[in-house]
Structure formats: C-alpha cells, structure tokens
Amino acid sequence: MILTPAELQRRHIRRAQYVSCDDAFIDVRLPGSTPKENYSIVGPGVTQNPNQVVNLREPHGFNIGAAGLAPGITNNLHLHFTSEVFIACEGRFTLRWGAAGDEGEAVLEAGDVICMPTWMFRGFSNSGSQHGFLMTVLGGDDTGGIIWSPEVMRRARATGLFLGRDNQLIDVPAGSPAPPEAELLPLMPAAEVAALRRWSPAELMARCVKPAQRDFRGATLDGVLPGQAWQLAPVIGWGISQHRDHRPAVTDPQGFSVEWLKVPPGQQSAPFSLKETAVLIHADGPLAVAFNDVAGRVQAELGAWDTLSMPAGSTRQFINTGREDAHALLVVCGDARKTPAFDASVHLAARQADTTLDAGGRLARLSLLPPAMRV
C-alpha cells in the first residue's frame, strides 16, 4: 500500500479542517445546551442532521468525532449501542449517567480517556472555565444511532424539535401541529429504562486511564535498537503492544483498540505495517509520520489534535522532530491482538541484541528460549 502525496493530504485531517454542526441533535434548543459544536471527522458518527460535514467517510471499523462546549454548556443524556470513548483534550468535563442523570458523576480532566458502557444513558457538561474540546471514538462503521432519555425527548418536543423514525430531526415551526406519533421515534418505555444496568462511579472510573496511570513501556521489537526507544501504554483492548506485562484498562470487546504512544526527542519507530486500518490522534509534541520506503517517502507533520488515517497495509514510521516528548493516541480496528510487521533487518538486529518474539508473539530474550526457537 503506497501513499501518494495527494492521498496523504486527504488522510491528514488538521484540526482547523474540522467543521462544526451546531444543530446536530434534538437537544440544541434546551436551556444550557447551546451553542454546542459537533464534529464528524472519520465516519458519519451519530449526527441527526443530514447537513453534518464529514471529513473522511471511508469505513475504518470505527468513527472519530469531537464536541466543543463553552463553559456551562451540557450535552444531554443519551445512550449508544456501540462503544463510545471520550478523550478529554482541553478543559474540564463532568460526566453524569442514568436516565435522570442521578446514578453517578465523575470529572474528566485534560488527558483522560474513558470507555463508556453501551446501553447506559450518559451526558456531560463543561464544568471548567475555558472552552472544552472532547474527541470521541465510536464503535462500528454504522453505530445504529442513539436513544435519548425520555425526559430529554419530551423537553425537545416542547421546543418544536422531533425525531422521525429515520432518526433525523424534524423541525416544526411554532404554532404548527406536531407530526403524527406514527411518524416519530417513540420514547423508550419506562420499564425498559428501569431494566438498564446501573454502574457505580468506581466501576465506571475503572474504565478510565488518567495521565498518571499511563503504563508506558518499550513494547515493540524495534525498541532495543539505537534511536528507536518509543513506547506504548494500553488503554482499551489488545493493540500493537508486544510487551507481555501490558494490560489494558478495558478488556471487553469494543471493536477497536486504543493505546497511547510516546516518542521521546531524537527517537523514532522503525517502519512497520499493520493488516488493520488505524487512526492516529495527535495530542502534543513534535510528531511526524512518514510513509512508504525511502525512495517514495512522504511525511506528515502533525499539529495538536490532528487526525491521521493510516490504511491497512501501509508502511508508517513515527518520528520525533523536536526537543520534547510527543504523545498521540493510536486507534486500530479489531478486538484481536495486532501484529506490527517489521522488516527482516529489524528482526535480525533485535536478535543480535538478544531480543526476539516468543511463540506467543511477546518480547523475550533470545538466550532464554529453547534452542529450536533460536533458529
């Protein structure tokens, strides 16, 4: 898979290219819920407005989106059928959950990543003093839409906004009759709401990784080679880490994995490829990603909270181009462990440094393995 300069430009979605839809959902007229920015970056997301701009619609097995909220603004209670991951990029957010928002509350600070359970009503508010920016990963190419809490739906209908059975907004002018109930998405029955699982704050925060909890380790075969001391820290699912002691905070299947990567100054990864589609969400620091072999090399310089789509089979290399650590989130499609494919020369150099992969695909000292495994 060779990336041309034009293709790399298409897949490098800069934060300045994200396009907000300010009336994407049924709650936009509720007090304290506007203005609210909604972004669909990779995949169509869960927007209920057909005018939503999507930067890259190509299927990846998951969706990347974002929300921007001014201080005090709320995103109201709703549930998802597939995984929803919140990445607190800037600002401070308060999460609430339960159909009435009274079953639990937690605070997300910049750098926190949390995996929200499916079939649980959740909402969040900007509880800080600055504009908040929150990125999301949603499971699946088609997330199935969302269900709003019955109370949110009732309040929204009173403002003239309804949801049709196609899950799209219907805006009824003031004084006009409401659409027939047969054409509307019904409210979730009270008995079904009562039957939903309840989550304690402790259970939910066990699915959150804060900056101090990131377990960075040299986790790939190339890490023992000079100049390639980059590191990984798992968050959700089984990603590309080859370290036998790495354990993600969330192990139940989400359809994708999420890992932090760190590239220190003067360091880089060796070039490698994956069989799976992947997206890199850059957080901070001087990070570049190069593609292809030396002769056809193309390179993207990433800015804060840029998104970079990396197609299956493409060869990529992460490079620190400055004097401070670079951090990014790596999202890879699939629940199974992924295997970064390095060139044979990397395997040979690692073996010369007494490092290889054991029969389980984990990093091991070559000298400790049975002789048959050393060939």
N, C-alpha and C positions, 0 to 999 in steps of 0.2 A: 504494500500500500504506500504509494508515493504521494506526498502532499505538494501541490504546486503553490507558488506564492499567492495566487488568487484564492485557492482553496483554504490556505491557512488564514488569510484575511477574513474569509467568510466564517471560519470557525472560531476566530478570536473575537469575542464579543466584549467590547470595552464597556465599563460601567456607564460612560457617557452615552452609549448607544441604547441603553435600556429605555424603553418607552412606557411611561405610566398610563394606566387606565384608571381614572379617578372615580368611575361609577361602574366597577366591575361586578358588584354584588348587591344583593337585595337590601342590605343594611345601611346603604350610603346616606340615607336621609334621617337616620335616627340621631337624636342629640348625642354629641360626643363621638360620632363616628365619621365625621368629615372635617377637613379633607383627608383622604386616605389613598395612598398610591399603591397600585397593584401592578406587578411586572411578571410577564411570562417570557422567560429567556430561552430555555430549551424545552420543547414540547408545549402543547397547548394549555397545560395546567388545569385549573378548575374554574376559570373565569366564567361568569354567567352573562357576559356582554360580548356579542359577536364582533364588536369593533376592537377588541383587545389586539394589540400588536404583539406578535411573537417573533423573536429574533431568529430562532433556528427551529423549524418544525420537524426536522429529521428525527425519526424514532431512535431513542437511546436505551429504552427499557426503564426509564425514569424521567422525571421532569425536574427542571431547575426554575425556580421563580424567586420573587422577592416582594417585600412590603415595606413601604415607607410611611412613618407616622410622626406627626408633630406631638410634642408633649401633651399628655392628657387624652389623646385620641385612642379609641378602642376598636379592635376587630372582634366582632361579636361571636357568640357561641355557635359552633357548628361541629359536625363530625365528618370523618373521612373513612372510606372503605379500604384504602391502601395506606401505606406508611406515609407519615409526614414528619420531616426532620426540620427543626428550627436551628438556624445558625445566627446567633446574635452578633452582628457585625459592628454596629455603632449604637450607643445609647443603652438604656436600661428598660427592661420589659417585665411586667408582672403577668404571669400565666394564671388563668382560672379555669376550673373544669367542673363538669356536671351540668345537667340540663338547666339548672338555675345559677350555675357558676359558684356554687357554695360547697362543693365537695372537697376542694383543696386549692391551694395557692402557692406559687413559687416564683422566685425572681431570677431572671436571666440577665447576666452582665455580658459586656462585650467579650467575645472569645468562647462563650459557652455554646455547646452543641447538645441538643436533646432530641431524642426519638420519641414522638408521641404515639401512644397506642391507637389502634384502629377502633372504631365504634365507641368513641368517647367524646362527648361534647367538650370543646375547648375554645378558649378565646384569649386574647392578650391585649394589654394596654401599654402605651409608652408611659412608664412611671418615672422617667428621668426628666432632666431639664434641657435636653438638647434633642434635635431631630433624631429619630431612631430608624435604623435600617436593619432589616431582618431578611436573610436569604432562606430559601426552603428547598428541600429535596422531596419530591412526591413519588411514590412507587407506581410503576407501570407506565406504559405509553398512554393508556386510557385509564384514568383514575376513577372513572364512574361518577364524577361529580361529588357533591356534598349534600348533607342534610343539615338544615338549620334547626336550632331548638324551636319548639312550638311557640314560645313566647316571642322570640325574635321575628318569626314569621307573622304573628298577629300584629306586632307593632309596625312591621314594614308595610303590611297591607293597609294599615291606617294612614300611611303616607302616600298611598297610591301605587306602590310597587308590589307586584305579584310575581310568582314563579310559575311558568307554564310547565306542562308535563314533559317538555323537552329540556327542562332545567334552564331555560333562558328567561331573562327579565321581560316583564310586561309592565309598561308604564301607563297608568290610567290617569288622564287629566282630572283635575279637581272638579267635582260635581258630576262626573260621568259614572255610570253604573259599573260595579265590579264585574270581571269576567265570570262566566258560569263556573261553578265548582268543578264540573266535569272536565274543564279545560285546564284546571290548576293542579300543581303538585300538592298532594294532600299533606296535612300536618302529621307528624309522627304520633301515633296513638299513645296515650298516657301509660297504658300497660306495657308497651314496648320500651318506653323511656325508663320505666321503673325496673325493667328486667336487665338493663345495661349493667355491666360490671362496674364497680366502684374502685377507684385507685386512690391509695393513700399518698400523701406527699413523699414519704420515704420510698415507696415503690416507684413513683414517677421519677424522683431525682436519682434513683439508681440507674436510670436510662440517660443520664446527663453526664457529659465529660466537661469539666471546667479546665481552664488553662493549667492550673497547678496539678491536675490529675493526668495530664498527657504523658503517656509512658513511652518517651522517645528512646529508641534503640537502633543501632545499626542492624538492619533487618533484611538485607538482600545480599546476594552472593558477591556483588562487586564492592561491598563496603570495606573489605580488608585491603583493597588496592589503594595505592597512594593517590590522594586528591579526590577520592570518591566516598568520603565519610558523611554521606547524607543519612537521614534517619526517618523512621516511621513511628507513628503512635496510633493504634487502632481505636476506633470509636464504635462503629456499627458493622457487624458481620465480618466475614472472613475475606480480607482483601489480598494484597500482594505481599504482605509480610512473610518472610521465611524464618522468623525467629521463633523457636519452639516455646518460649515463655510468654509470647504475646497473647493476650486475651481481650477481646472487645467487650465493652460495657453491655452491649446489646447483642445477643446471640440468636434470638428468634428470627426467622426468615423475614426479610423486608423486600427482597428482590434486587438489592444492591448492597455494596459495602461502602463505608466511609472511613478514611484514615487521614490523619494529619501527616504532612511531610515537612521536614525541616532540612534546609540546605545551608550549612554554615559558610562563612566567607571563604573564598578560594576553593570551594568544593563543588562537586557535581556528581550526578549519577553516570554510570556507563550507559550507552544507548541500549534500549530494550524495547520489546514489543509485547502486546497483550492480545489474546484472542477475543477479548471483550471490548465493547465500547466503554469509554470513560470520559469524564469531565473533570477538569482541574479548576477549582475556585481559589483564586489567589487572595491571600489575606494581607500580607505585608512583607516588606523586604525586597531586595533587588533580585528578581527571579526572571530567568529566560527559559524558554523551552525550544529546543532545536529538533528538527525532524529530518528524516532521510539519512543517507550516507553522506560522507564528506563531499563527494562530487556534486550532489544535488541538495545540499544543506539549505534549509530555510529556518528562520528563527523568529519567535515572537517574544517581545519584551512585555511583561505583564505589569499592569497597574493594580492598585488596591481594589479588590472585589471585582476584577475582570473574570470572565468565564472563558475557558478554552475547551472546545470539544476535540477529543482525540479518537479518531475512528479505529475500529478493530483492525489489527494487523499493521498499524503504522509504527514506525520506529521513532521513539522520542528520547530526549535527554534533558534532565533538569539541571540548570546551571545557575549558580550564584554569581552575579556580575558586579557585586559591590563589597561593602565592608561591614555588613551586619547580617544577622541570620535572616533567611527568607522562609516564610511559612505559607502553606497552601493546604486546601482540602482536596483529596483525591476521591472521587466517586466512581465506582466501577460496577457495571451491570452484573447481576447474578448473585446467588447465595453461596455457591461453592467457593472453595479456596481458588484464588487465581495464581497463575504461574508466570512471573516475568521471564521472558525469553531473552537471554543474553547471548552474545556471540561466543563461539567456541574459544576464542582467545581469552575471554573473561574467565571461563571455566578453567582453562589451563593456568592462568596467572593465579587464580584463587587456590588451586591445588598446590602450586609452588609455595603458597603462603600457608599451607596446611589447613585449607578450608575447602569444604565441598558441601553437597547436599546429601543427607542420608536417604534411606529408602522411603521415608515419609515426606521427603521434599523439604526438610528443615535443615538449617545451617548446622554443621558439625565439623569437628576436627577430623581431617582425613586420617591422621595417625591413629585415631581411636577405632576406626571402622575395621571389620574383618577384612583379611587380605583380598577376598574376592570382590569386595566393594571398592578397592583402591585402583582397580584396573582402569 
